[in-house]
Amino acid sequence: MRLPLRLLVALSCGLAASANWAQAPLDGAWRVTFSTEGADGREAQVEIRGQSGTWTTYARSDKDKRDPCVGRALPLTLSGGDGASSALQLRVEASSVVSGCRDRKATLQRVDEKTLEGSFDNGRPLRLVRP
């Protein structure tokens, strides 16, 4: 009787761990590459801790010097991603920090342990890679 109980406990712990598999390992720093309307290649740094984090877009050397939305840590939230194959929703809440900055939403899928790929709500692709 004891062996089946131990087995049941072990299995239930394993199932609980797999349900959180897509979320827990995301914590840490990510390098983001994406494009804008002008097809410019852009980069950002994302820091994730649990269901929230920050998004910081890097300034381009020839542009963005006066853009208040660039070079600033903007809050982000995550939702979904409850299973190994389900989509993760990312929302950058830029307008909560700087009036006039545009909020962004993206849907991401895990490619592997170090890569997430997806697109913004306007269809533009983005890729997050762990350094």
ABEGO torsion letter per residue (X at the ends): XAAAAAAAAAAAAAAAAAAAAAAAAABEBBBBBBBBAAGBBBBBBBBBBEABEBBBBBBBAABGAABAABGBBBBBBBBEGABAABBBBBBBBAAAABBGBBBBBBBBBBABAABBBEBBAAGBBBBBBBX
